[in-house]
Structures are given as structure tokens and as C-alpha cells.
Amino acid sequence: MEKEVLQHKGRPRKKPVRLRNRHACTYLTPTEKLLLEAKAREAGMSESEWLRAAIRQREVAARLKPREATFVRHLTTLSNHVDQILSYLQEQRVTALEQAGQRAKEEMDQLLLYLDCDAR
């Protein structure tokens, strides 16, 4: 009497490295939840699929260190003061100083944009 070989029915088992058996839970604001739903729907994915894709594809910029955050606050304050000075110079029609101040303001804005972007 020969042994009958039983065939496994259904899809093949996933390899252990492909198994999703870890759970991550996070709290979202109502706005964040709506945004997640919209982005997933727009991509034609489930929310879980979209989050996994976002995790794999996105690099996260580290938060600013306290010293860097203080620098950004001071730079922002300085930029606001330059804005006020430029506004006064425009009213007084002092064009040479206004142009120099405008260049300084543009450089500060560029630095702030760089510090705010993910490229740093």
C-alpha cells in the first residue's frame, strides 16, 4: 500500500521575512486621519499599504537641537526687524539702504528655507 502525498491547498506560505506579524499603533488627530484616508484613496491603496510605502520611501529629518532652534528663533526675529526697517525706508524713500536691506532679508529667508527643508 503506497502512501498518499497530501497536497497543501491554497496559496503558498510566505517566507518569514515577508510576514507582517508586528503591530504598530499611533494616535491621529481627526485632520491627520482624513489626510491619511485621502492620500491612500488617491494612491489606490489601503491606509496600511500607504503608510508602509511612506515609511519605506521617506527620509525623516531629525528635529532641531535646542541650540539650533534658538538660532532659528533669533534669525526669524532678526528677519522681522529687517522687514520693519525696510518698510520704514520705503516710506522715507531711502533707496540705497532699502536695496541693501532687501538683499540681507533675501539671504535670511534663504537660510530659513534651508533650515526648514529636509535637505539639511
A tleap script that builds the chain and sets N, CA, C and O, in Angstrom:
source leaprc.protein.ff14SB
mol = sequence {
  NMET GLU LYS GLU VAL LEU GLN HIE LYS GLY
  ARG PRO ARG LYS LYS PRO VAL ARG LEU ARG
  ASN ARG HIE ALA CYS THR TYR LEU THR PRO
  THR GLU LYS LEU LEU LEU GLU ALA LYS ALA
  ARG GLU ALA GLY MET SER GLU SER GLU TRP
  LEU ARG ALA ALA ILE ARG GLN ARG GLU VAL
  ALA ALA ARG LEU LYS PRO ARG GLU ALA THR
  PHE VAL ARG HIE LEU THR THR LEU SER ASN
  HIE VAL ASP GLN ILE LEU SER TYR LEU GLN
  GLU GLN ARG VAL THR ALA LEU GLU GLN ALA
  GLY GLN ARG ALA LYS GLU GLU MET ASP GLN
  LEU LEU LEU TYR LEU ASP CYS ASP ALA CARG
}
set mol.1.N position { 0.837 -1.180 0.000 }
set mol.1.CA position { 0.000 0.000 0.000 }
set mol.1.C position { 0.885 1.248 0.000 }
set mol.1.O position { 1.707 1.445 0.894 }
set mol.2.N position { 0.701 2.066 -0.999 }
set mol.2.CA position { 1.509 3.263 -1.134 }
set mol.2.C position { 0.908 4.403 -0.338 }
set mol.2.O position { -0.311 4.532 -0.218 }
set mol.3.N position { 1.807 5.244 0.214 }
set mol.3.CA position { 1.347 6.417 0.968 }
set mol.3.C position { 0.859 7.467 0.007 }
set mol.3.O position { 1.464 7.714 -1.036 }
set mol.4.N position { -0.212 8.065 0.363 }
set mol.4.CA position { -0.762 9.134 -0.449 }
set mol.4.C position { -0.161 10.457 0.016 }
set mol.4.O position { -0.222 10.769 1.206 }
set mol.5.N position { 0.413 11.238 -0.889 }
set mol.5.CA position { 1.028 12.513 -0.553 }
set mol.5.C position { -0.064 13.571 -0.534 }
set mol.5.O position { -0.753 13.789 -1.530 }
set mol.6.N position { -0.215 14.230 0.623 }
set mol.6.CA position { -1.234 15.274 0.746 }
set mol.6.C position { -0.692 16.583 0.213 }
set mol.6.O position { 0.394 17.016 0.600 }
set mol.7.N position { -1.426 17.199 -0.652 }
set mol.7.CA position { -1.048 18.492 -1.199 }
set mol.7.C position { -1.665 19.590 -0.347 }
set mol.7.O position { -2.833 19.521 0.035 }
set mol.8.N position { -0.860 20.602 -0.058 }
set mol.8.CA position { -1.351 21.762 0.677 }
set mol.8.C position { -2.227 22.576 -0.267 }
set mol.8.O position { -1.811 22.891 -1.382 }
set mol.9.N position { -3.427 22.916 0.168 }
set mol.9.CA position { -4.331 23.690 -0.677 }
set mol.9.C position { -4.246 25.165 -0.290 }
set mol.9.O position { -3.981 25.506 0.863 }
set mol.10.N position { -4.471 26.015 -1.259 }
set mol.10.CA position { -4.427 27.454 -1.002 }
set mol.10.C position { -3.101 28.051 -1.442 }
set mol.10.O position { -2.286 27.393 -2.087 }
set mol.11.N position { -2.905 29.296 -1.083 }
set mol.11.CA position { -1.693 29.988 -1.507 }
set mol.11.C position { -0.485 29.459 -0.732 }
set mol.11.O position { -0.630 28.979 0.392 }
set mol.12.N position { 0.684 29.547 -1.321 }
set mol.12.CA position { 1.889 29.104 -0.616 }
set mol.12.C position { 2.166 29.986 0.602 }
set mol.12.O position { 1.796 31.160 0.624 }
set mol.13.N position { 2.799 29.431 1.579 }
set mol.13.CA position { 3.136 30.197 2.776 }
set mol.13.C position { 4.163 31.270 2.428 }
set mol.13.O position { 5.026 31.077 1.571 }
set mol.14.N position { 4.046 32.415 3.122 }
set mol.14.CA position { 5.023 33.490 2.930 }
set mol.14.C position { 6.311 33.118 3.636 }
set mol.14.O position { 6.315 32.380 4.621 }
set mol.15.N position { 7.412 33.651 3.107 }
set mol.15.CA position { 8.690 33.468 3.774 }
set mol.15.C position { 8.664 34.259 5.079 }
set mol.15.O position { 7.993 35.288 5.150 }
set mol.16.N position { 9.375 33.806 6.111 }
set mol.16.CA position { 9.342 34.505 7.409 }
set mol.16.C position { 9.687 35.993 7.324 }
set mol.16.O position { 9.139 36.796 8.079 }
set mol.17.N position { 10.584 36.367 6.416 }
set mol.17.CA position { 10.952 37.784 6.330 }
set mol.17.C position { 9.832 38.627 5.715 }
set mol.17.O position { 9.845 39.849 5.863 }
set mol.18.N position { 8.874 38.014 5.037 }
set mol.18.CA position { 7.769 38.739 4.408 }
set mol.18.C position { 6.518 38.787 5.286 }
set mol.18.O position { 5.560 39.490 4.965 }
set mol.19.N position { 6.525 38.043 6.390 }
set mol.19.CA position { 5.353 38.026 7.269 }
set mol.19.C position { 5.184 39.354 7.983 }
set mol.19.O position { 6.155 39.923 8.481 }
set mol.20.N position { 3.991 39.834 8.034 }
set mol.20.CA position { 3.688 41.053 8.787 }
set mol.20.C position { 2.998 40.625 10.083 }
set mol.20.O position { 1.778 40.474 10.143 }
set mol.21.N position { 3.804 40.440 11.093 }
set mol.21.CA position { 3.245 39.970 12.355 }
set mol.21.C position { 3.554 40.916 13.518 }
set mol.21.O position { 3.433 40.539 14.684 }
set mol.22.N position { 3.948 42.132 13.191 }
set mol.22.CA position { 4.193 43.149 14.216 }
set mol.22.C position { 3.141 44.230 14.065 }
set mol.22.O position { 2.754 44.589 12.953 }
set mol.23.N position { 2.689 44.736 15.181 }
set mol.23.CA position { 1.613 45.719 15.184 }
set mol.23.C position { 2.148 47.062 15.680 }
set mol.23.O position { 2.860 47.119 16.682 }
set mol.24.N position { 1.806 48.136 14.980 }
set mol.24.CA position { 2.173 49.484 15.405 }
set mol.24.C position { 0.895 50.294 15.515 }
set mol.24.O position { 0.064 50.283 14.607 }
set mol.25.N position { 0.741 50.986 16.612 }
set mol.25.CA position { -0.463 51.774 16.838 }
set mol.25.C position { -0.058 53.228 17.074 }
set mol.25.O position { 0.892 53.502 17.808 }
set mol.26.N position { -0.773 54.147 16.456 }
set mol.26.CA position { -0.493 55.558 16.659 }
set mol.26.C position { -1.809 56.321 16.731 }
set mol.26.O position { -2.806 55.917 16.133 }
set mol.27.N position { -1.802 57.405 17.451 }
set mol.27.CA position { -2.982 58.249 17.551 }
set mol.27.C position { -2.864 59.391 16.550 }
set mol.27.O position { -1.800 59.991 16.395 }
set mol.28.N position { -3.961 59.680 15.880 }
set mol.28.CA position { -4.006 60.754 14.900 }
set mol.28.C position { -5.096 61.742 15.280 }
set mol.28.O position { -6.094 61.379 15.904 }
set mol.29.N position { -4.894 62.983 14.898 }
set mol.29.CA position { -5.967 63.960 15.047 }
set mol.29.C position { -6.997 63.665 13.954 }
set mol.29.O position { -6.679 62.970 12.989 }
set mol.30.N position { -8.202 64.169 14.083 }
set mol.30.CA position { -9.194 63.955 13.020 }
set mol.30.C position { -8.693 64.451 11.655 }
set mol.30.O position { -8.960 63.827 10.628 }
set mol.31.N position { -7.979 65.556 11.651 }
set mol.31.CA position { -7.446 66.098 10.402 }
set mol.31.C position { -6.400 65.159 9.807 }
set mol.31.O position { -6.409 64.907 8.602 }
set mol.32.N position { -5.500 64.640 10.641 }
set mol.32.CA position { -4.482 63.715 10.166 }
set mol.32.C position { -5.113 62.441 9.602 }
set mol.32.O position { -4.661 61.909 8.588 }
set mol.33.N position { -6.155 61.964 10.267 }
set mol.33.CA position { -6.849 60.752 9.806 }
set mol.33.C position { -7.490 60.996 8.445 }
set mol.33.O position { -7.397 60.147 7.558 }
set mol.34.N position { -8.140 62.147 8.269 }
set mol.34.CA position { -8.750 62.477 6.982 }
set mol.34.C position { -7.686 62.599 5.893 }
set mol.34.O position { -7.892 62.164 4.760 }
set mol.35.N position { -6.563 63.186 6.242 }
set mol.35.CA position { -5.465 63.330 5.294 }
set mol.35.C position { -4.930 61.957 4.886 }
set mol.35.O position { -4.678 61.715 3.706 }
set mol.36.N position { -4.756 61.065 5.852 }
set mol.36.CA position { -4.296 59.704 5.564 }
set mol.36.C position { -5.287 58.991 4.644 }
set mol.36.O position { -4.887 58.370 3.659 }
set mol.37.N position { -6.570 59.080 4.964 }
set mol.37.CA position { -7.596 58.439 4.139 }
set mol.37.C position { -7.559 58.976 2.705 }
set mol.37.O position { -7.639 58.213 1.743 }
set mol.38.N position { -7.438 60.300 2.581 }
set mol.38.CA position { -7.438 60.918 1.253 }
set mol.38.C position { -6.214 60.496 0.443 }
set mol.38.O position { -6.330 60.163 -0.737 }
set mol.39.N position { -5.045 60.512 1.076 }
set mol.39.CA position { -3.818 60.150 0.363 }
set mol.39.C position { -3.842 58.677 -0.054 }
set mol.39.O position { -3.410 58.339 -1.156 }
set mol.40.N position { -4.337 57.812 0.809 }
set mol.40.CA position { -4.422 56.388 0.484 }
set mol.40.C position { -5.418 56.168 -0.658 }
set mol.40.O position { -5.135 55.415 -1.590 }
set mol.41.N position { -6.568 56.815 -0.589 }
set mol.41.CA position { -7.583 56.679 -1.637 }
set mol.41.C position { -7.036 57.199 -2.969 }
set mol.41.O position { -7.237 56.581 -4.014 }
set mol.42.N position { -6.343 58.340 -2.919 }
set mol.42.CA position { -5.756 58.941 -4.122 }
set mol.42.C position { -4.733 58.011 -4.773 }
set mol.42.O position { -4.612 57.963 -5.997 }
set mol.43.N position { -3.997 57.271 -3.936 }
set mol.43.CA position { -2.978 56.346 -4.441 }
set mol.43.C position { -3.567 54.984 -4.796 }
set mol.43.O position { -2.870 54.129 -5.342 }
set mol.44.N position { -4.858 54.778 -4.483 }
set mol.44.CA position { -5.480 53.489 -4.759 }
set mol.44.C position { -4.985 52.389 -3.836 }
set mol.44.O position { -4.885 51.231 -4.240 }
set mol.45.N position { -4.676 52.748 -2.604 }
set mol.45.CA position { -4.130 51.802 -1.633 }
set mol.45.C position { -4.976 51.822 -0.372 }
set mol.45.O position { -5.772 52.732 -0.142 }
set mol.46.N position { -4.777 50.785 0.440 }
set mol.46.CA position { -5.371 50.837 1.776 }
set mol.46.C position { -4.510 51.779 2.624 }
set mol.46.O position { -3.390 52.118 2.241 }
set mol.47.N position { -5.032 52.190 3.758 }
set mol.47.CA position { -4.269 53.075 4.638 }
set mol.47.C position { -2.973 52.401 5.091 }
set mol.47.O position { -1.922 53.039 5.147 }
set mol.48.N position { -3.056 51.108 5.412 }
set mol.48.CA position { -1.858 50.382 5.844 }
set mol.48.C position { -0.813 50.315 4.739 }
set mol.48.O position { 0.375 50.531 4.979 }
set mol.49.N position { -1.272 50.008 3.513 }
set mol.49.CA position { -0.334 49.950 2.390 }
set mol.49.C position { 0.336 51.302 2.175 }
set mol.49.O position { 1.544 51.377 1.947 }
set mol.50.N position { -0.460 52.371 2.251 }
set mol.50.CA position { 0.087 53.704 2.024 }
set mol.50.C position { 1.117 54.054 3.094 }
set mol.50.O position { 2.175 54.604 2.787 }
set mol.51.N position { 0.806 53.733 4.355 }
set mol.51.CA position { 1.751 54.014 5.439 }
set mol.51.C position { 3.043 53.221 5.265 }
set mol.51.O position { 4.132 53.760 5.463 }
set mol.52.N position { 2.929 51.944 4.894 }
set mol.52.CA position { 4.139 51.143 4.687 }
set mol.52.C position { 4.977 51.723 3.554 }
set mol.52.O position { 6.201 51.794 3.658 }
set mol.53.N position { 4.319 52.140 2.468 }
set mol.53.CA position { 5.055 52.739 1.347 }
set mol.53.C position { 5.717 54.042 1.777 }
set mol.53.O position { 6.858 54.317 1.405 }
set mol.54.N position { 5.001 54.840 2.559 }
set mol.54.CA position { 5.558 56.114 3.032 }
set mol.54.C position { 6.768 55.869 3.929 }
set mol.54.O position { 7.753 56.604 3.856 }
set mol.55.N position { 6.701 54.868 4.755 }
set mol.55.CA position { 7.815 54.550 5.657 }
set mol.55.C position { 9.038 54.123 4.851 }
set mol.55.O position { 10.159 54.527 5.160 }
set mol.56.N position { 8.826 53.312 3.825 }
set mol.56.CA position { 9.953 52.827 3.021 }
set mol.56.C position { 10.577 53.929 2.176 }
set mol.56.O position { 11.787 53.917 1.953 }
set mol.57.N position { 9.776 54.882 1.700 }
set mol.57.CA position { 10.261 55.855 0.732 }
set mol.57.C position { 10.679 57.182 1.332 }
set mol.57.O position { 11.338 57.962 0.645 }
set mol.58.N position { 10.345 57.471 2.531 }
set mol.58.CA position { 10.550 58.796 3.097 }
set mol.58.C position { 11.703 58.806 4.078 }
set mol.58.O position { 11.812 57.934 4.940 }
set mol.59.N position { 12.562 59.801 3.939 }
set mol.59.CA position { 13.600 60.019 4.940 }
set mol.59.C position { 13.089 61.084 5.900 }
set mol.59.O position { 12.534 62.098 5.477 }
set mol.60.N position { 13.271 60.856 7.148 }
set mol.60.CA position { 12.789 61.781 8.159 }
set mol.60.C position { 13.943 62.651 8.622 }
set mol.60.O position { 14.995 62.149 9.019 }
set mol.61.N position { 13.738 63.954 8.568 }
set mol.61.CA position { 14.757 64.882 9.049 }
set mol.61.C position { 14.674 64.940 10.578 }
set mol.61.O position { 13.587 65.036 11.149 }
set mol.62.N position { 15.810 64.882 11.210 }
set mol.62.CA position { 15.832 64.974 12.667 }
set mol.62.C position { 15.369 66.353 13.109 }
set mol.62.O position { 15.566 67.345 12.406 }
set mol.63.N position { 14.766 66.400 14.257 }
set mol.63.CA position { 14.352 67.695 14.791 }
set mol.63.C position { 15.581 68.525 15.124 }
set mol.63.O position { 16.675 68.004 15.338 }
set mol.64.N position { 15.366 69.827 15.161 }
set mol.64.CA position { 16.475 70.716 15.504 }
set mol.64.C position { 16.880 70.511 16.953 }
set mol.64.O position { 16.043 70.284 17.827 }
set mol.65.N position { 18.181 70.597 17.187 }
set mol.65.CA position { 18.677 70.561 18.563 }
set mol.65.C position { 18.293 71.879 19.224 }
set mol.65.O position { 18.057 72.863 18.522 }
set mol.66.N position { 18.224 71.930 20.553 }
set mol.66.CA position { 17.805 73.172 21.221 }
set mol.66.C position { 18.624 74.389 20.789 }
set mol.66.O position { 18.076 75.477 20.614 }
set mol.67.N position { 19.927 74.207 20.620 }
set mol.67.CA position { 20.775 75.336 20.214 }
set mol.67.C position { 20.405 75.807 18.806 }
set mol.67.O position { 20.361 77.008 18.540 }
set mol.68.N position { 20.138 74.848 17.900 }
set mol.68.CA position { 19.739 75.201 16.541 }
set mol.68.C position { 18.376 75.888 16.524 }
set mol.68.O position { 18.166 76.837 15.768 }
set mol.69.N position { 17.456 75.413 17.349 }
set mol.69.CA position { 16.128 76.026 17.418 }
set mol.69.C position { 16.231 77.469 17.917 }
set mol.69.O position { 15.522 78.351 17.431 }
set mol.70.N position { 17.108 77.702 18.877 }
set mol.70.CA position { 17.327 79.065 19.378 }
set mol.70.C position { 17.884 79.940 18.263 }
set mol.70.O position { 17.470 81.088 18.105 }
set mol.71.N position { 18.820 79.401 17.492 }
set mol.71.CA position { 19.386 80.138 16.363 }
set mol.71.C position { 18.287 80.516 15.362 }
set mol.71.O position { 18.238 81.652 14.890 }
set mol.72.N position { 17.414 79.570 15.042 }
set mol.72.CA position { 16.332 79.834 14.089 }
set mol.72.C position { 15.392 80.901 14.631 }
set mol.72.O position { 14.956 81.780 13.887 }
set mol.73.N position { 15.074 80.832 15.925 }
set mol.73.CA position { 14.202 81.864 16.531 }
set mol.73.C position { 14.840 83.245 16.427 }
set mol.73.O position { 14.172 84.214 16.067 }
set mol.74.N position { 16.144 83.337 16.745 }
set mol.74.CA position { 16.845 84.623 16.659 }
set mol.74.C position { 16.892 85.126 15.213 }
set mol.74.O position { 16.696 86.312 14.948 }
set mol.75.N position { 17.155 84.209 14.291 }
set mol.75.CA position { 17.197 84.590 12.879 }
set mol.75.C position { 15.825 85.071 12.400 }
set mol.75.O position { 15.735 86.034 11.638 }
set mol.76.N position { 14.774 84.411 12.838 }
set mol.76.CA position { 13.408 84.832 12.480 }
set mol.76.C position { 13.111 86.211 13.050 }
set mol.76.O position { 12.536 87.055 12.361 }
set mol.77.N position { 13.494 86.450 14.299 }
set mol.77.CA position { 13.290 87.763 14.921 }
set mol.77.C position { 14.059 88.833 14.158 }
set mol.77.O position { 13.530 89.908 13.876 }
set mol.78.N position { 15.312 88.529 13.824 }
set mol.78.CA position { 16.127 89.469 13.064 }
set mol.78.C position { 15.499 89.763 11.704 }
set mol.78.O position { 15.475 90.909 11.255 }
set mol.79.N position { 14.998 88.730 11.063 }
set mol.79.CA position { 14.335 88.896 9.768 }
set mol.79.C position { 13.111 89.805 9.890 }
set mol.79.O position { 12.868 90.644 9.022 }
set mol.80.N position { 12.353 89.640 10.949 }
set mol.80.CA position { 11.183 90.504 11.179 }
set mol.80.C position { 11.605 91.955 11.402 }
set mol.80.O position { 10.950 92.871 10.907 }
set mol.81.N position { 12.689 92.171 12.140 }
set mol.81.CA position { 13.189 93.533 12.363 }
set mol.81.C position { 13.643 94.168 11.049 }
set mol.81.O position { 13.377 95.345 10.803 }
set mol.82.N position { 14.327 93.391 10.206 }
set mol.82.CA position { 14.750 93.901 8.903 }
set mol.82.C position { 13.526 94.285 8.075 }
set mol.82.O position { 13.540 95.301 7.380 }
set mol.83.N position { 12.478 93.484 8.146 }
set mol.83.CA position { 11.226 93.822 7.443 }
set mol.83.C position { 10.694 95.181 7.893 }
set mol.83.O position { 10.291 96.004 7.072 }
set mol.84.N position { 10.700 95.402 9.198 }
set mol.84.CA position { 10.201 96.677 9.724 }
set mol.84.C position { 11.075 97.841 9.257 }
set mol.84.O position { 10.563 98.900 8.894 }
set mol.85.N position { 12.389 97.640 9.268 }
set mol.85.CA position { 13.305 98.690 8.809 }
set mol.85.C position { 13.081 98.973 7.325 }
set mol.85.O position { 13.043 100.131 6.909 }
set mol.86.N position { 12.933 97.909 6.527 }
set mol.86.CA position { 12.686 98.091 5.100 }
set mol.86.C position { 11.388 98.847 4.850 }
set mol.86.O position { 11.314 99.689 3.955 }
set mol.87.N position { 10.394 98.550 5.622 }
set mol.87.CA position { 9.115 99.249 5.482 }
set mol.87.C position { 9.298 100.742 5.771 }
set mol.87.O position { 8.769 101.585 5.046 }
set mol.88.N position { 10.042 101.067 6.826 }
set mol.88.CA position { 10.313 102.467 7.171 }
set mol.88.C position { 11.108 103.147 6.054 }
set mol.88.O position { 10.803 104.279 5.681 }
set mol.89.N position { 12.139 102.455 5.511 }
set mol.89.CA position { 12.963 103.029 4.448 }
set mol.89.C position { 12.135 103.293 3.185 }
set mol.89.O position { 12.365 104.274 2.477 }
set mol.90.N position { 11.180 102.417 2.915 }
set mol.90.CA position { 10.310 102.639 1.762 }
set mol.90.C position { 9.474 103.901 1.948 }
set mol.90.O position { 9.290 104.683 1.016 }
set mol.91.N position { 8.974 104.084 3.163 }
set mol.91.CA position { 8.166 105.279 3.450 }
set mol.91.C position { 9.003 106.543 3.304 }
set mol.91.O position { 8.502 107.564 2.831 }
set mol.92.N position { 10.274 106.489 3.704 }
set mol.92.CA position { 11.156 107.657 3.663 }
set mol.92.C position { 11.861 107.801 2.307 }
set mol.92.O position { 12.571 108.779 2.075 }
set mol.93.N position { 11.664 106.831 1.423 }
set mol.93.CA position { 12.245 106.839 0.080 }
set mol.93.C position { 13.781 106.859 0.102 }
set mol.93.O position { 14.412 107.623 -0.628 }
set mol.94.N position { 14.362 106.016 0.944 }
set mol.94.CA position { 15.820 105.879 1.026 }
set mol.94.C position { 16.179 104.597 0.267 }
set mol.94.O position { 16.238 103.516 0.854 }
set mol.95.N position { 16.417 104.727 -1.031 }
set mol.95.CA position { 16.537 103.549 -1.883 }
set mol.95.C position { 17.837 102.772 -1.706 }
set mol.95.O position { 17.808 101.542 -1.770 }
set mol.96.N position { 18.965 103.422 -1.490 }
set mol.96.CA position { 20.241 102.708 -1.372 }
set mol.96.C position { 20.216 101.777 -0.163 }
set mol.96.O position { 20.596 100.611 -0.275 }
set mol.97.N position { 19.779 102.270 0.978 }
set mol.97.CA position { 19.691 101.433 2.184 }
set mol.97.C position { 18.612 100.374 2.024 }
set mol.97.O position { 18.751 99.252 2.511 }
set mol.98.N position { 17.548 100.735 1.346 }
set mol.98.CA position { 16.459 99.788 1.140 }
set mol.98.C position { 16.934 98.587 0.325 }
set mol.98.O position { 16.582 97.448 0.629 }
set mol.99.N position { 17.739 98.848 -0.716 }
set mol.99.CA position { 18.244 97.751 -1.556 }
set mol.99.C position { 19.193 96.839 -0.778 }
set mol.99.O position { 19.135 95.617 -0.918 }
set mol.100.N position { 20.060 97.426 0.037 }
set mol.100.CA position { 20.981 96.622 0.854 }
set mol.100.C position { 20.200 95.787 1.867 }
set mol.100.O position { 20.500 94.614 2.089 }
set mol.101.N position { 19.207 96.404 2.469 }
set mol.101.CA position { 18.372 95.684 3.432 }
set mol.101.C position { 17.588 94.565 2.771 }
set mol.101.O position { 17.409 93.498 3.358 }
set mol.102.N position { 17.122 94.800 1.562 }
set mol.102.CA position { 16.367 93.779 0.837 }
set mol.102.C position { 17.248 92.569 0.534 }
set mol.102.O position { 16.797 91.429 0.647 }
set mol.103.N position { 18.493 92.810 0.154 }
set mol.103.CA position { 19.419 91.701 -0.098 }
set mol.103.C position { 19.666 90.900 1.189 }
set mol.103.O position { 19.684 89.669 1.165 }
set mol.104.N position { 19.854 91.602 2.303 }
set mol.104.CA position { 20.063 90.917 3.588 }
set mol.104.C position { 18.836 90.085 3.953 }
set mol.104.O position { 18.958 88.957 4.430 }
set mol.105.N position { 17.653 90.657 3.721 }
set mol.105.CA position { 16.403 89.947 4.013 }
set mol.105.C position { 16.287 88.693 3.153 }
set mol.105.O position { 15.875 87.645 3.650 }
set mol.106.N position { 16.643 88.781 1.878 }
set mol.106.CA position { 16.569 87.621 0.978 }
set mol.106.C position { 17.524 86.518 1.430 }
set mol.106.O position { 17.183 85.337 1.373 }
set mol.107.N position { 18.717 86.903 1.878 }
set mol.107.CA position { 19.678 85.908 2.360 }
set mol.107.C position { 19.166 85.215 3.626 }
set mol.107.O position { 19.318 84.004 3.783 }
set mol.108.N position { 18.561 85.995 4.523 }
set mol.108.CA position { 18.000 85.397 5.735 }
set mol.108.C position { 16.858 84.443 5.391 }
set mol.108.O position { 16.742 83.368 5.980 }
set mol.109.N position { 16.019 84.840 4.438 }
set mol.109.CA position { 14.909 83.979 4.023 }
set mol.109.C position { 15.425 82.675 3.419 }
set mol.109.O position { 14.870 81.607 3.675 }
set mol.110.N position { 16.493 82.761 2.613 }
set mol.110.CA position { 17.078 81.560 2.024 }
set mol.110.C position { 17.624 80.635 3.106 }
set mol.110.O position { 17.455 79.418 3.029 }
set mol.111.N position { 18.273 81.203 4.104 }
set mol.111.CA position { 18.801 80.395 5.204 }
set mol.111.C position { 17.672 79.732 5.979 }
set mol.111.O position { 17.766 78.556 6.331 }
set mol.112.N position { 16.612 80.477 6.246 }
set mol.112.CA position { 15.469 79.899 6.950 }
set mol.112.C position { 14.825 78.787 6.133 }
set mol.112.O position { 14.429 77.765 6.695 }
set mol.113.N position { 14.711 78.963 4.824 }
set mol.113.CA position { 14.156 77.910 3.969 }
set mol.113.C position { 15.036 76.670 4.006 }
set mol.113.O position { 14.531 75.549 4.066 }
set mol.114.N position { 16.338 76.865 3.972 }
set mol.114.CA position { 17.248 75.725 4.032 }
set mol.114.C position { 17.093 74.981 5.358 }
set mol.114.O position { 17.055 73.751 5.386 }
set mol.115.N position { 17.004 75.728 6.448 }
set mol.115.CA position { 16.873 75.092 7.766 }
set mol.115.C position { 15.533 74.376 7.909 }
set mol.115.O position { 15.412 73.426 8.684 }
set mol.116.N position { 14.524 74.833 7.159 }
set mol.116.CA position { 13.192 74.239 7.261 }
set mol.116.C position { 13.021 73.025 6.368 }
set mol.116.O position { 12.124 72.216 6.606 }
set mol.117.N position { 13.856 72.872 5.343 }
set mol.117.CA position { 13.655 71.777 4.386 }
set mol.117.C position { 14.289 70.485 4.883 }
set mol.117.O position { 15.022 70.476 5.872 }
set mol.118.N position { 13.995 69.394 4.180 }
set mol.118.CA position { 14.507 68.082 4.552 }
set mol.118.C position { 15.928 67.831 4.061 }
set mol.118.O position { 16.511 66.785 4.347 }
set mol.119.N position { 16.485 68.789 3.323 }
set mol.119.CA position { 17.817 68.579 2.733 }
set mol.119.C position { 18.948 68.774 3.727 }
set mol.119.O position { 20.087 68.414 3.431 }
set mol.120.N position { 18.670 69.328 4.889 }
set mol.120.CA position { 19.761 69.606 5.824 }
set mol.120.C position { 20.282 68.358 6.464 }
set mol.120.O position { 21.203 68.420 7.278 }
savepdb mol mol.pdb
quit
